[in-house]
Amino acid sequence: MDRRVFLSLLGITTSAPALHWPTPEPIPYPTRFGKSPRIRLSTVDELDRMNADLRRLDDGGGGDALLFTVRTQLRLVVQLLDHSRYTDATSQRLHSTAGELMRLAGWLAFDSGKHAHAERYWQAALRTAHTAGDRALAANTLGFMSCQAKDLGNPHQAVTLAESAHAEYPGASPRVSAILALRAAEAHATNGSALECRRAIEEAFTKLDSSITTAPDWSYWLTPGHAHGQAGFCYLQLGDHSNARRHFRHALLLQDPAAAREGTLRHTLLATTYVRQQEPDLDQALALAALAATTLIDDVTSTRCLGHLNTLVRELSPHHRRPAVRQFADQVHTATQRHRAFSAATSATRS
């Protein structure tokens, strides 16, 4: 289904280079006329409202539970593009809507550990964003691709993608600029470039302090609390555990209670700072880790969060004789088994 959607809608291969999205000549909107039903801008407005709800649903439970729903929504928009008639203005909006759904599907696939699917969705999102002339969507998609490259151990590619996104969208709103700066900061931190990382973090918080509030709806998620969480990750990567803890604690203090996945991630990474410091504080680490594991078992289905918790289990393995360490490892094992059962059940339902 994925490949048919991409090739029929976009006419591209999945190996199209991500960095070639900004070109001098815009691609004409493929306007459709004839006897097919007409799509009005009010219909696109309603589709965008539905997409906004889908983005916010992801904040709570994670990507595994929502990907099928987003793919269904994307199929609907593709059908409208293929079988309806519309004006140039509606065509532009419909392509932006489709591109944002592809971007969101890529994020959900990434959060679910489906990296090849995520890359294909994001390549398609870039092509669709270019068709729509939506540079903000294209820059945001490149930022997510940078995040994936970082997690897959390709720091140089992560930096290239993040800097391309940052450079190719100079007219961004302050919040979008902050998003792109934090993507660059994470890439530089993973690459070990401390100076560039700190500069990007400073730029992001400066942009967030701007009095200008106009921004695309998809950028709503970058709050000061989320920015502190990303800054904490950067300092953890750089081995600056004191600054990492300061930012993670700010992130948890400012966190939206509904954002269960981010709470799981912040508690896990905060616990990691206590394990990695020169003299590990296991009591602090295990108390925080237990909170993260409990939330993951009860409320969150995110392969990415589960991966961070399993990394923490491995880092605690030298202390496996402690009962609390074994108890935490058992919690993570329970979360892993629950996650596998959920994925199997979901796959069976979809088939």
Residue pairs with C-beta under 8 A, 6 or more apart in sequence:
1 71
1 75
2 71
2 117
2 120
2 121
3 14
3 120
5 74
5 75
5 78
5 124
6 12
6 14
6 120
6 123
6 124
7 13
8 78
8 82
9 78
9 81
9 82
9 98
9 124
9 128
10 124
10 127
10 128
10 131
12 123
12 124
12 127
14 119
14 120
14 123
15 123
16 123
16 126
16 127
18 122
18 123
18 126
18 142
18 145
18 161
19 142
19 160
19 161
19 164
21 126
21 127
21 129
21 130
21 138
21 142
21 168
22 130
22 135
22 138
22 168
23 130
26 130
26 133
27 130
27 131
29 88
29 91
29 92
29 95
29 131
29 132
30 81
30 91
30 131
31 86
31 87
31 88
31 91
32 81
32 84
32 85
32 86
32 91
33 85
34 85
35 85
36 83
36 84
36 85
37 83
37 84
37 85
38 84
38 85
38 86
39 80
39 84
39 85
39 86
39 90
39 94
40 86
40 90
41 89
41 90
41 93
43 80
44 90
44 93
44 94
44 97
47 73
47 76
47 77
47 97
48 93
48 97
48 217
50 73
51 73
51 97
51 100
51 101
51 104
52 217
54 66
54 69
54 70
54 73
54 104
55 104
55 217
55 218
55 220
55 221
56 220
57 66
58 66
58 104
58 107
58 108
58 111
59 221
59 256
59 258
59 259
59 261
59 262
60 258
60 259
60 260
60 261
60 299
60 300
61 260
61 261
61 299
61 300
61 301
61 302
62 111
62 112
62 261
62 300
62 301
62 302
62 304
62 305
63 107
63 108
63 109
63 110
63 111
63 112
63 301
63 302
63 303
63 304
64 108
64 111
64 112
64 301
64 302
64 303
64 339
64 342
64 343
64 346
65 301
65 342
65 346
66 108
67 105
67 108
67 109
67 112
67 114
68 346
68 350
70 101
70 104
70 105
70 108
71 105
73 101
74 98
74 101
74 102
74 105
77 94
77 97
77 98
77 101
78 98
80 94
81 94
81 95
81 98
86 94
92 132
92 133
93 132
95 128
95 129
95 131
95 132
95 134
96 128
96 129
96 132
96 134
96 137
98 128
99 124
99 125
99 126
99 128
99 129
99 131
99 132
99 134
99 137
99 141
100 125
100 137
100 218
102 121
102 122
102 124
102 125
102 128
103 121
103 122
103 125
103 137
103 140
103 141
103 144
103 218
105 121
106 117
106 118
106 119
106 120
106 121
106 122
106 125
106 141
106 144
107 118
107 144
109 115
109 117
109 118
109 121
110 118
110 144
110 147
110 148
110 151
110 304
111 261
111 302
111 303
111 304
112 302
112 303
112 304
113 303
113 304
113 307
115 148
115 152
118 148
119 145
119 148
122 141
122 144
122 145
122 148
125 137
125 138
125 141
126 138
126 141
126 142
129 135
129 137
129 138
129 141
130 138
135 168
135 169
135 171
136 169
136 172
136 176
136 216
137 216
137 218
138 165
138 168
138 169
139 165
139 166
139 168
139 169
139 172
139 176
139 180
140 165
140 176
140 179
140 180
140 218
140 219
142 161
142 162
142 164
142 165
142 168
143 161
143 162
143 165
143 179
143 180
143 183
144 183
145 161
146 157
146 158
146 159
146 161
146 162
146 165
146 183
146 184
146 186
146 187
147 158
147 183
147 186
149 155
149 157
149 158
149 161
149 187
150 158
150 186
150 187
150 190
151 304
155 187
155 190
155 191
155 192
156 191
158 186
158 187
158 190
158 191
159 184
159 187
159 188
159 191
159 193
161 187
162 180
162 183
162 184
162 186
162 187
162 188
163 184
163 187
165 180
165 183
165 184
166 180
166 181
166 183
166 184
169 176
169 180
172 180
173 212
173 214
173 215
173 216
173 219
174 207
174 208
174 210
174 212
174 215
175 207
175 208
175 213
175 215
175 219
175 222
176 215
176 216
176 219
177 203
177 204
177 207
178 203
178 204
178 205
178 207
178 208
178 222
178 227
179 204
179 219
179 222
181 200
181 201
181 203
181 204
181 207
182 200
182 201
182 204
182 222
182 227
182 230
182 231
184 196
184 200
185 197
185 198
185 200
185 201
185 204
185 230
185 231
185 234
186 230
186 233
186 234
186 237
188 194
188 196
188 197
188 200
188 234
189 197
189 233
189 234
189 235
189 237
189 238
190 237
192 238
194 238
197 234
197 238
201 231
201 234
204 227
204 230
204 231
205 227
205 231
208 222
208 224
208 227
223 254
223 256
224 250
224 254
225 250
225 251
225 252
225 253
225 254
225 255
225 256
226 251
226 262
228 247
228 248
228 250
228 251
228 254
229 247
229 248
229 251
229 262
229 265
229 266
231 243
231 247
232 243
232 244
232 245
232 246
232 247
232 248
232 251
232 266
232 269
232 270
233 244
233 269
234 244
235 241
235 243
235 244
235 247
236 244
236 269
236 272
236 273
236 276
239 276
241 273
241 274
241 276
241 277
244 269
244 270
244 273
245 270
245 273
248 266
248 269
248 270
248 273
249 270
251 262
251 266
252 263
252 266
252 267
252 270
255 262
255 263
255 266
256 262
260 295
260 299
260 300
261 300
261 302
261 305
263 292
263 295
264 292
264 295
264 296
264 300
264 302
264 305
264 309
265 292
265 304
265 305
265 308
267 288
267 289
267 291
267 292
267 295
268 288
268 289
268 292
268 305
268 308
268 309
268 312
269 308
270 288
271 284
271 285
271 286
271 287
271 288
271 289
271 292
271 312
272 285
272 308
272 311
272 312
272 315
274 280
274 281
274 282
274 284
274 285
274 288
275 282
275 285
275 312
275 315
275 316
276 315
280 319
282 316
282 319
282 322
282 324
282 325
283 324
285 312
285 316
286 316
286 324
286 325
286 328
289 309
289 312
289 316
289 328
290 327
290 328
290 331
292 305
292 309
293 309
293 328
293 331
293 332
293 335
294 331
296 302
296 305
296 306
296 309
296 335
297 331
297 334
297 335
297 338
301 339
301 342
303 339
306 332
306 335
306 336
306 339
309 332
309 335
310 332
310 336
312 332
313 328
313 329
313 332
316 325
316 328
316 329
319 325
320 326
320 329
